Amino acid sequence: MSLSRPPRKWAKPDYKFGKDAETDWHSANTREEEIELAAAKIQHDIVLRTRVKMVPRNLTQDALSTASGISDSVLGKVIRGDRPLLLTHLAALERVLGNLRNAGP
């Protein structure tokens, strides 16, 4: 399945992707778009939790990149929503930050 748009392009406006919990979303018109939209929302939530967990650890994106083993370029694209989050990215981030999949600690 190829993406019709990057994850952040599902957010309205797209600059809120991964930054604002009250983000609005574009509508999906096909089954494939419904899947992409659902994935974009999941990535958005994980990026929000990533940002929150970076603060008390005084982690910059560069430091998170180094600690997680995800290149700075790839991590930046995932955080901005220019690239989809892979499960390997999530696993690497969780090794550094702990659970990012649920709202709990």
Secondary structure, DSSP 4 states (H G I P E B T S, - for coil): ---SS-GGGGEESGGGTTT-TT-EEPPP-SHHHHHHHHHHHHHHHHHHHHHHHHTTTT--HHHHHHHHT--HHHHHHHHHTSSPPPHHHHHHHHHHH---SSS--
